[in-house]
Amino acid sequence: MAPQKPLRSVADIAALIDHSLLHPTLTDAEIQRGLEVARDSKVATACIKPYSIPQAINVLSGSGVGICVVIAFPHGNSTIKTKVTEATYAMLDLAGFVETGGARSSRGRAEIDMVVNVGKALSGEWTYVEDEIAAVNAAVAERGGALKVIFETDFLERPHVARLAEICARVGVAFVKTSSGFGFVRDKAHPALYTYRGATVEHVQVMKQNVGPAVQVKAAGGIRTLDQLLQVYEAGATRIGATATEAILKEARARGYPEC
């Protein structure tokens, strides 16, 4: 794998980030502030829930920052028909944003992040999984968007991750993505507790090795520091999902990265 291009500035780092606004308790006012952070920081996209699309268009149009909408989130258990419908409506709601040029900037696009049917993947129902990904990808791509497929790697073993990556490469999605940020698993040592790892260097590497050159990797889940961002970037991720955008960029400035 060829080495990644060095990150030389705060702007380079910001351009990797999908600023996540996905927690179920976020109020409209908190989403508004998060969208303003995304706009002012010049990140790649603001990653939002579907009902926030009008609010995001209002804040981000003309900013060069894209809009990323999650569907079948966070557990991926909807039927294929439901996922296609949800993706289609999201893209239709984003149509005005695309027409204004906001989604056609050098960084931004109208993007959809979809969680796969994890149970089907664990069952080895690979034809179902591929049909699902292909159907949603077609609905998104034909309307000018880019699909990211969320694997939820905390639930999977390495062979599942590799197989999903191969399927996504064959279908031709834009990105594969590690996690939703909500893939909690039972702690074996403390069964009453649930834990979460999110993006790991190992999973990013496995994904990168199996998607080929045409599909990019998004690392998401638990990336809260600049060092964590740099680690997954060096492993091959070209997009980073983060809620801690402001803290990461503040840390970059403190380390002496220039703004541009």
N, C-alpha and C positions, 0 to 999 in steps of 0.2 A: 504494500500500500504506500503510495506516495505521501511524503510529509505534508501536513497542512500548511497553508500560507500563514506566516507569522502575524499575530495580532499586534499592531503597532500603536493603536490609539483607543481612547474611550469610544469613539465612533465605530471602530471595527468590532469592539466587544458588543456594543448595543445592537449592531446590525445582525447579530446572531440570535437575539432573544425574542421569543414569543412571551410577552408579558401576560401572565395568567391571572384571570379574574373569574375563577371558577368555583370558589367555595360557596356552598349552598346558603350560607348566612349573609352573604354580601348584600347590603342595601343598595338602592339606586344611587344614593349619594356616594357610597364607597366605590361603586362601579364608575361613577363619573370621575372621581379623583383618580382612579386607576387608569382610565382612558386618557386623562390629561397627562399622567406620568408617561404613558406609552408614547403619546404625541410629542411631548417635550424632550423625551430621551431619544427619540428617533430609533426606536427598536424596529425589528422586522414586522411584527404584528402585535395586536392586542388579541388575546385568546379569550373568547367570551361564550356565555350560554346563549342559545338561540333568541330568547326574548329580548336580549340586549342589543340586537342588531340595529334597530333605529337609533338608539342612543349612541352606539359606536360610529355609525355613519355621520351623525351630527358633529361629533368631536373630531373624527379622523379624516374626513373628506379634504383632499388637497394637501394633506400633511406628508404624503409619501409613506405613511405607516399603513400596513395592510390590516385586514380583519380576518381572524381565524375563528371559526364557529365549531363547537363540539356537537356531535350527535351520538345517540345511543350511549350516553355518558352518565355514569362512569363504568357501568358493568357490561355493556355490549350485548344485552340479552334480548333485544328487539328482534322481530322477524326481519328477513331480508326486505320484504315489501315495505315494512315500516321504516327501516333504515334508508331505503331509496327515497321514500316520500319525505322523510325529515331532511335529507340532504338536498333534495330538489327544492323544497320550500325555502331552505336557508339560502340557496343560490339565487332563487327568485327574489328574495328579500334583499340580497346583496347586489342585484342587477344595477340599481341606481348608483351604487358606489363604484362599480366597475366602469360605468359609463362616464363618471366624472373624472376618471383617470387615477383615482386614489389607489385602485388595485393594480394599476399598470405602471407603477413606479419601478425604479431599478431594484427595489427590495420587495415591495409589497405585492401580494396577490390576494384575491378572495380565496380563502383556504378552508377546508373542512377536515377536522380531526375526528375519526371514527374508531370506536373500540371494537375489536373483533369479537366474535362469539367464542369466548375462552373455553367454555365447556365442549364445544364442537372440536376445537383444536386438541384439547386433552383427550377426547374420544377417538382421535385419529380420523375424524370425518373431514378429510382434506378437500374432497370435491365440494362439499357444502361450503367450507371456508373460502375456497377459491371463487366459487360462484357468487358468494356474498360480496367479497372484495371487488370482483369485476363489475358487479351490478352497481354498486355505490360509486366506484371510480368512473364508470360511464356517465352516470347522472351528474357528477361534479365536473368532469372534464369537458363534456359537451356544452356546458354553460360557462366555460372559461376559467374554472377553478382548479385548484390543486388539492389532491387528497393525501392526507397523512393517516396511516393505519397504526393504531395504538395496540401493542401486543399485550400489555400488562405483564411484564416479565417476572414480577414477584410470584406469579401463579405458575410459571412455566419452567421446564428444564431446558438445558442448552439445545438438545435436538429439536424441541418445539420451536425455539427462537430461530434456529437455522432454517427449518422447513417453512415457517411463516415468511421469512425474508426471501426465500427462493420463490414462493408463490407471489409475493408482492412485486418482485422483479419481473416475473413472467407476465403478470397483469399490466405492469407499467404504471404503478402509482408514483406520485412525486416523492413521498417520504415514508419511511417507517419510523415508528416512535416507540420508545421504551414503555412509558407508563402514563396513567391518567392522573396520578397524584393521590388516588384514593383506593389503591389495590392492597388493602390491609389483609395480612394473613395471621393465623393463630400462632402465637409463640409456643413452640414445643415445650420449653422449660416452664412456661407459665400459661397454661391453657385458657385462663380467664382474660388474658391480655392479647391484643393484636398489635403486630409490628409492621414496619414498612421500610423497604430499602430504596425503592425507586430506581433511578438510573445508576448503573454500575459500568465501570470501564470494560469489564468482561463482556457484558451484554452488548454494549456499543460495538465492540470489536467483532463479536459474532455476527451481528447484523451487517456491519460494513463488509465483512468477508463474504457474505452470501447474497447481497443485493446487486452486486456489480456496479459499474460506473454511472449508470443512468438514474439510480435511485439514491436519494440523500437520507441521512439518519438524523432524527431529532431525539435528543436526550432530555428527559423530563422526569421530575420526581426527586425531591430532596436536594436539588442544587441551589444552595443558599450562599455560597462564598465564591470569590473569584478563583481560588485554587480548584474548587470542584468544577467550575466551568472550564477552566483550562485543561483539566485532566480529561474530561469527556471530549473536548474539542481535539486534543492531541490524539485521542483514540479513534477519531473519524467523524464525530458529530459535526454537522454544519448548521444546526439550529438547536437552540436550548430553550426549554420551557422553564420559566422561573416566576415566582411571586416576589422574590427578593431583588428585583431589578435595581431599585434605588441603592440598596446596600452594596450590591456587586459593583455598580458603576462608581460609587463613592470610594470603595476600596481601590479600584483601578486608579482613580485620581490620586489617592493617597500614596500609591506606589510610584507615581510619577509618569503615568501614561498621559501623553498630550491629548487634548480634546479631539483633534482631527489628524 
